[in-house]
Amino acid sequence: MKYYITTPIFYPNSSPHIGTAYTTVAADALARYHRLIGDQVYFLTGTDENAQKIVRTAEAHQMDPKLYVDGVVERFKELWNALEISNDDFIRTTEQRHQIVVQKIFTQLFEQGDIYKSEYSGWYCTPCETFWMENKLIDGKCPNADCGRDVELLKEESYFFRLSKYQGALHQYIEEYPEFIQPVSRRNEMLRFIEGGLEDLCVSRTTFQWGIKVPFDPKHVVYVWLDALINYISALGYPDGENYQRYWPADVHIMGKDIVRFHAVIWPIILMALDIPLPKVIYGHGWYLTKDGGKISKSRGNVQDSFELIQRYGSDAIRYFLLREMQVGTDGTYSEDNVVERLNSDLANDFGNFISRSLAMVVKYREGIVPQPGQDSELERELKALSQEVKKSVEQSLSSCDPARALEEIWRFVARCNKYVDETAPWALAKQEEQRERLDTVLYTFVESIRIMAILTAPFMPGLPSKICRLLGYDEGLIRWNEADQWGILNHGTRVQKGEPLFPRIDIAQYLTVGEIKTVDLAQAPKESLEPVQTIEFEPIKEEISIEEFAKLDLRVGKVLSAEKVEKTDKLLKLEIEVAGEVRTVVSGIAKHYAPEDLINQYVVVVANLKPTKLRGITSQGMILAASQGEILEVLTLKKDLPGGARVK
């Protein structure tokens, strides 16, 4: 089957930023998935260069518009390369192949009466490339939620496209094909907009000459939206090109919510007027917002350098963050803190740690040779059933343009694999010769789970499969989507290696500079500005004990393998902790201060020789140490990877 997906073409008035990147990364994930399932994919992106704001930006830099745009376009291409974007084409609206198609279509629409000449008088917003009636302005400024900037009154001879003629036909089409505009919130917005009445669209300008000339009236240039939207078919060689015949109509146009109106109203009407089939899906995603709720955009001056982020954390980590944080129908929140939190929690702790621990045990217990598995237990059968369920859920999510949901499903499998390690306790099996076959089964299940993870994550983090395959001694070319729920693919006898961590934990403090940290010199500060020192009442120190009495306490390092809340209580957590080669259950009253996932894979201090006691029917075999004052509590954790069981002195 064919699959044609597009991003919008981006304005190259300045370098791309992290908000721009989401659309392209999401489209890339969908394109890669469809290639994996065997579809013939055509993935288009590009730049929209025929706009008045391009001219003004170039003039501000005292440059020729074409030379200025060429430099910015190269930055787009460099970023897409750094993010491993697999586009098949990159269209620029200054290319001749595009200009020829735009002029052909403009002429056809004029000759059939859908374009006519008149005079325009109205308010124009240059950044949005949009004309507004005066009654639509808000306090005399652009009414776009993301703009609000000054508009200018323009009066000039223009050509107009008869949007109003096709209002009823478009409304009926959207009603009959509910999947045409997604998600449903965008569809409802468009229906309300159309029901408010469509005005004919100004499609030419005479006040500047940068752009595509109207072929029969060269003092006019084609106005940006008629010009820009045509790129989706001009790139394919409309009307006779082989790619046009093969790939149109588009399967998905994906874009930010702020330009859905142009794609869901103007573009379908242009296609209706040309008697061309409409795209199957127009998908409008949310924006990335800052922590204070503002949109990340060039005009607001709050953009993050994408190249710097990729250099710090890697392309796969940035792609994962962008795709995981943007839920369907809502906006995402971006901050570098959020990036690091996702990387450490999901990628380093959950994903990377499972792979490292699992392969380390294959190396330790079987000298790195994948063993032949024995009979499955209920645990293996459950894990295999889950892989089938997850694969199906991922496919359904991606068919709905929902990579965030797809990743959530994959991480459900990752979490279950981590739990499987704790349930099977291979370190205990290794001590029992009669459990040798059982250990072989567990270790084989580890490596097969890792192979499946490599397949499932391939569309989202394309750098991962090759790294994982090297660890597994497996040919990356054998990564096939239909084997993401099949078991027994990796041959026993294969040699694996532990390797370096795929996602090392990140300490964001290492990226802070002195200039970014606000400090106060107390010696120079005026006295009235200093906060009074708060008096804290501490518990009295208990009576002294001898060194012999202290020595009776056996304090050990323990690694938290799993954590969950105890039912019918809001204070207790049940922890499974590896201490000196055994896994202990410890019940701790810290649930109000820690979510279970916060503690997994943390190294804590355990009172190991405390007599077991029952709490809520659970036998607790020790106590973890924590410091508290008032409502504040913090568990004592160790940053260095000491082995579980090391003495604390």
N, C-alpha and C positions, 0 to 999 in steps of 0.2 A: 504493500500500500504506500501511497505518497503522503507526505506530511510537510506542509508549508507553514512556517512560523516566522513572524516578524516582530521586531521592536519598532517603536517610533523612530524616525530619524531625528537626531538630536541637534540642537543649536550649537554650533562651534564658536560661540562668542567668547568662551573662556574654557579652560581645561575641565575635563569631566571630574566629578566628585563622587563620593560614596553613595549619595542618593541616586545619581544617574546610573551607577553600576548595578543596582538591584534589578532593574528591568531586564538588563542584558544577561545577567547571571541566571535569572529565572528562566528566560527564554532558552538559554544554553542548556540548562538542566533538562528542560522538556525535549529539546532537540537531541541531546545525548541519549535520553531514555528511548526515544523513538528509533534511533539508530540501533540501539541494543536489541530492540524487539524485532528488528529486520525491516523497518520502513525505509523508503527512499525519502530522505529529508532534504529540504532546502530551507536554510536559516539565513534571513536577511536582516542586516542592520545598516546604519549609515548616518549621514549628516544633512541637515536642512540648511542650505547656505544662501538661499535667495530671499533674504529678509532685510528690512530697513535697519533693524537693530545691529545687524552684522556691519553695515556701512558705518553706522555711528560709532560702534566699538572700534573699528579699524581706524577711523578718523581720529579718535581719541588717542590711539597709539601712533598716529602719524604714519600710517602704512597703507599701501594699496589693499583693498578688500580681499582680493584673491591671494596675495602673498600672506596676509594675516591669517586667513582661513586655512590655508595649506599647513601652516605651523600648528594650529590648534587641532586640525584633523589628525595629524601625526600623533598628537598626545592621546587622542581617543584610541587610535590603533595600538599604541604602546600599552595602554591600560587594558584593552581587551586581550592583548597577548599575555600580559602579566597575570590576568585572571583566567587564562586558558579558555577563552571564548572560541567556540568552534564554528563561527559563522561561515557560510558558503559564499557570501557576497557582501560587499560593502558599497552601498550606493551613495553617490554625492550628487546633489541636485544641480551642481555646476557642470556635470558631465554631459557630453553631447547626446549620449543614448537616452538620457532622461529628457533633455530639452526637446528632442524630436517628437517624443510621445506626447509631451504636454502641449506642444503647438498643434499637433494633429487632433488631440481631443478638444482643445479650445475651439478650433475651427469647426469641428463636427457639431459641437453643442451650439455654436452660434448659427450655423447653417440650418439646424433643425428647430431653431427658435427658443432653445432653452437658455441661451445667453443673449442679452440685449444691452444696448448702450443707453445710459442716462446720466444724471448728475447726482453726485453724493454730497450730502452735507451732514456731518455728524461728528461725534467724539471718538478719537482714535487713541488706543493705548499701544504704544510702540513695543514695550516688553512682551505683551501678550499677543501682539499682532492681531488685534481685535477692534472692530468698530462697535460702538455702543450708542443706543438711543439715549437721549438726555434723561428720560424717566427711569432708566436702569442704573444711572450713576448713584453712588453713595457718597454724600457730602461732596459732590462734584468730582469724585475720583473713580478710578476703575473699580467695578464691583466684584472682580474676581477675589475670592477669599484669600488667595496667596499673593495678591498684588497690592491693591489699594493705593497705587501711585497716580501721579498726575496724568491727565489725558489732554489732548490738544484738539481744537476744533478744526476740521478739515472740510474744504469744499473743492471738489474737483470732478472733472468728467471721468466716468468709470463705466466699466461693463459689469452687468449683474447676472447672476445665475438664479433661475427660477426655483428656489427651494420650496416656496409656497405651493407650487403646482403639484409636488409629490408628497405633501404633508400627510394626506389621508392614506396613501399607499404605504408609506413607511410605518405609520402607526399600526396599520392592519398587520404588516409583516412582523413587527415586534410582538404583537399580541399572539399571532399564530405560531411563532417560533420562540418560545420563552428562553431557550438556551442561547439565543443569538447574542444577548448582552449579559455578561456575568461580572461579578456576582449579582444576585437579585436586587440588592440595594441600588446598584448603578442602573439596572434596567428600569426600576421604578422612577428614578430621577429623570431618565430620558423620556419616559412616557409623559411625565408631568410637564417637562420642557416642551415637548411637541404639542401637547394639548393646549399650551399657552399661546400657540400660534407661531408659525415660522415666517420670518421676513426674508425677502430675496437677498442674496449674498453678494456683496461687492467683491469682484474677482479680478480687478485690475487697478493699477496706480499710474499716475503720470508725474508725481512730484519727485521721483527719483528714478534712475535708470539701471540700477543694479538688479538683475533678474532676467527672466526669459521674456523676450519680446512677443507681443501679440503679432502673429505673422502678417495679418492683413491691416494692422494699425500700429506700426512700430513705435509710436510715441508712448504707447501703453506697455507696461510690464505686467505679467500675470501675478496676481496677488497670492500671497504665500500659501493659503490653505488649499486652494485648487491645485497649485503647483506641487506642494509637499505630499499631499495624499496620493497623488498619482504614482509616486515612487514604487508602491507595492506591486504595480503591474509593469511599469517601465523597466524595472530591474529584471523582469522575466522576459522582456522582449515583446511586449504587447504590440500588435495583435497576432503576429504570425510566428513569434519565436517558439522554439521547441520547448523551452522551460515554461513559457506561458501555457502552452497546450497541455503540458504534463502536470503542472503544480497548481494552477488556479482552479477553483477559489482557495484562498488562504484558509488554513485550518484554525489558526489563532493569530489575531493581532493583539499583542500584549503591550500595555502602556500604563502610565500613572493616571490616577483618577481625574486630574485637572484637564486632560485633553480627551477624555472619553466623548464629550459632546461633539467634537469635530469628527471623530471616527464613527460615532453611532448615529449621527444625523447627516452631516455634509457628505461624508464618503459614501454611505449607502445610496443617497439620492443621486450622486454623480454616476454611480454604477447602474442604478435604475434607468437613468436618462440614456446611458450608453447600451442598455440591454445586456449588461454583463452580470453573471451570477454574483451574489453577495458573499462576503466571507462567512465562514461557519460560526466563528466565535469572536466577539470583541470583549477582551477581558481588561478591566480597569482595577489595578491594585492600589493600595493605600500609599501614603507618604512615609518616609522616615522622618521622625520628629526628634528634636532635642529633648533632654530631660524636662525642660520647662514648657514643652508642648509646641515650640516653634518648628516650622518646616525647615529642613536642611536645604538651602538653595544658594546659588551664587549671589542673587540679589540681596540676600540677608547677610552675607558675609560670614556665615557660620559653617562653612564647608570644611571637611576633613580631607587632608591630602591622602588620596587613595594609594598612591605609590608608597608612601611612608608606612601605611598600615600593612600593606602586603610585605614590605621588606621586614617589618617587625615580626609578624605573626604567620606569614605564609599565605599563599593564594587559597589553599583548601580551607584554612581556618576562617578567612574572611568570607568566602563563599558560603560556608556552613552558617556563620552568624547571620548573614543577610537573609538567607533562605529560611532559617528556623524562626527568626523573630517576626517576620511579616505574616500575620494571620489573615485569613480571607475576610474581606469586608472591613478591616480595621487598619489603623496606622501602626507602624512599628516605632519603637523608641531606640535611638542610637546614642551610645556614649562609648568611649574607649573602655571604661570600667565594665560595661555590659559585654563587650567583646572578650575581655580577659576572663570574666566570670564564666561565659559560655565555653571558652576554650579549656579552662581548667576543669570545669565540672563535667561537661559532656565529652569533650575530646580527650583530655589527658586522663581524667579519673575513670570514666565509664568505658570509653572505646579503647584508648591506648593502653590503659592498665590491664584490661582483659587480655589483649593480645600479648603484652609483655609477660604477664604471669603465666599464661597458658603455654607459650612457647618455651619459657624458662623451665617449666616442669617437664616438657617433652625432652629438652636438652639434659636436664638433671637426671630424670628417671629412665630415659631410653636413649641416651647419648645422641639426641637430636634426630633419631630415626622414627618416622611415623609407624606405630605398631599396627598390627592387624587386629581389628576390633572383635570382641566376642558378642554374646547375646545382648540385645537392648534390654534395659530395665524400663520401668514406667517413666523415669526421668528423661531418658533419651526419646522415648515415643512422644512425650509431651513437648519437648523442644522441637522435634521434627514437625509436629502438627502446627506449632506456633509459626515456624518458618513459612509454611504454606499459607497460613492465615495472613501473615505480615506481607508477603509478596503480593497477595491479592489486594490487600488494603492499599499498598503503595501504588499499584496500578490504577485503582479507582481514584485515589487522590490526585495522581498526575493527569488523569483524564479530565479532572475538574480544575486543572491549573492550580493545584494546591500543594506546592512543594513543602510548606511548613508541616502540613498534616502527614505527608509522606515520611518526612524525617522523624516525626513523633512516633510513627509506627515502627520505623527501623530501630529507633532507640528503645522501643518496647522489647524487641528481640535482643538488643545489646544488654539491657537490664536483666533479662531472663538468663542470658549466658553467664553473667556475673553471679547470679544466684545459683546457677548450676554448679559453678566452681565450689561455692560454699557447701552446697548440699552433698556433693560427692566426696569432698575432702580428700583429694588425691595424696596429700602429705601423710594422711593416716593409712590409706591403702598401701602406700609404698613400704610401710613397715611390716606388712603381712604378706608372706610369700603366697599363701592360699588365695590372696586377692589379686594376683598378677593379671589374670585375664580381665578382671573388672577394671583395673587400672588402665589396661590397654584400651578398653572401650571408652573410658573417660577421656584419655589423652587424644584418641582419634576423633572423638566428638569435638574436642577443643579446636583442632586444626580445620575440621570441616565447617565449624561455626565461623571461623575466621575467613575461610574462603567465601562463604555466603555473605558475610559482611562486606567483603571487597566488591562483590557484584552489586549488592543493594545500594551501596554508597557511590558507585561509579558515576551516575549522572550528576551528582551534586558536588563531589570532590574528586575530579578526574585525575589528580596526582596520586591518589591513594592506591588504586589497584596495582600499579607497577611496584610500589614499595612493599605492599603486602605479598604480592606474588614472589618477590625476591626472597622474602623471609620463608615462604612456604616451598621454595624450590619449584614453583609452578609457572608455566608459560602464560604470560599476560594475554596472549592472543587466544587463549582458551576460555577467557571470561565470557560467559554466555548468560543472558538474562533468564532463559528457560531453565537454567540449572541453579537458580537462587532458592529453590525449594526442594532440590534433589540432594540426596545424601549418598555417600559412597563414591564420590567422584575422584577425590584425591587418593592416589595409589599408596597403599602401605609400603614401607621401605623407602619412601621419599625422605630426603634429609632436609630438616628445617633448621633455622637459626633464630636466636632471640633478637639480635640486632639492637640498634639504638631506639629509644622511645620515639614513636611516630609523632606524638604531640607532647613535648616536654612542658611541664608546668611553667607558667609565666608569673613573675612578680612585677606588677605594673610600676612599682616604685623605681625600678631601674631606668624607666623612661622619663621620669620627672627631672627637670633641670632646676637649678637654683632659682632661675628667673620665674619659674612657675609656682614656687612655694612662697606664700605670703608669710613674712616673719615680722615680729615686733621686737624692737630693741627696747627692753624694759628700762634700761638705764636712761634712755633719751625720751621715753614716753612721758607725757604729762601725768601727774599723779592722779588727777581726776578721771583719767581714761582707764586706769587699771581696775580690773575686777577685784573685789574683796575676796580674800582667801576664805573658802568655805570650811567650816569646822565639821569634821566627820567623826561620828562616834563609832569606835571599833569594839568588838567583843574583847573582854580581857583575856590576856594570854594565860593558858592553863598552867598548872603546876609543873615543875621541871621533872624530867625522867632521866634515867641513866642511859649511857650508850648501849648497855646490854639490853635494856628494855626496848630501845629503838630498833636494835638489830633483830628483834623478833618479827618486825614487819618485813614482808617479802614484797618489795615493789618491783614490778616488771613492766617492760614495754609491751604493749599489745596492739595489734592491727585490727581495726574495726572492719569486719567482712560484710556485715549487713546490719540494718537498723530498721525498726518499725515501731509504730505506736502501739501501746498496750490498750486493748479494747476497754471501753467504759471508764477511761481515766484520761484526763488532760495533762497529767504531770509525768507519766512514766514512758520511757522508751525501753524496748527490748533490743539489746545489742548482741551480736555474735562476734566474739573477739578471739583472734588467734594469739595464744600465749604459750611460748615454749613448746611448739609442736602440737598443741591441742586446741580445739575450739571450745570456748566457754560461753555460756549464756550469762549476761550481766544485765540486771534491771537497774535503771538509773532515773532519778527524778529530774530530768533536764528537758522534758518535752516542750516546756514553755519558752525555752531559750534556743533550741536547736531543732531544725527540721531533720528527719531521718537521713535524707540524702547529704546533709552537710557533714555527716560524720563518717560516711563510708570511705574506706581507704586511709583514714587518718590514724596516726600513731598516738596512742594515749597511754597514760600511766595507770596501772591496775594494781590494787592491793590483792595480791595473788593468793595469800594464805588466810584470807578471811573465811570463816566458817560459812557454808552455804545457808541461805535463808529463803523462805518462800514469800513472794510478793505477788498478790493477785493470782495465786495459783501457779506462778512460775518460779522455778528454783533458780536463784541468782547466785552465781559462783564467783563472787568478788565484787569489787567496787572500783569505779574510775574516779580519779582525783579531779577536783574542780575548785576554782576560787570564786568567792561571791562577796558582794557587798550590797545590801539593800536589794534592789530589783535587778542588779547586774550579776551575771554568772558567766564564767568562761571555763570550759574544759581545758585541762593542761594537755597540750599536744606538742609533739616533737617534730621539727622540720627536717632533720636528717633521717635518712632511711635506715634506722637501726633495726636489726632483726627482731621480730616478735619474740619476747622472752628475755631480752637483754636486761640486766639488773639496773635498777635506779638506786643510786647511793647518795 
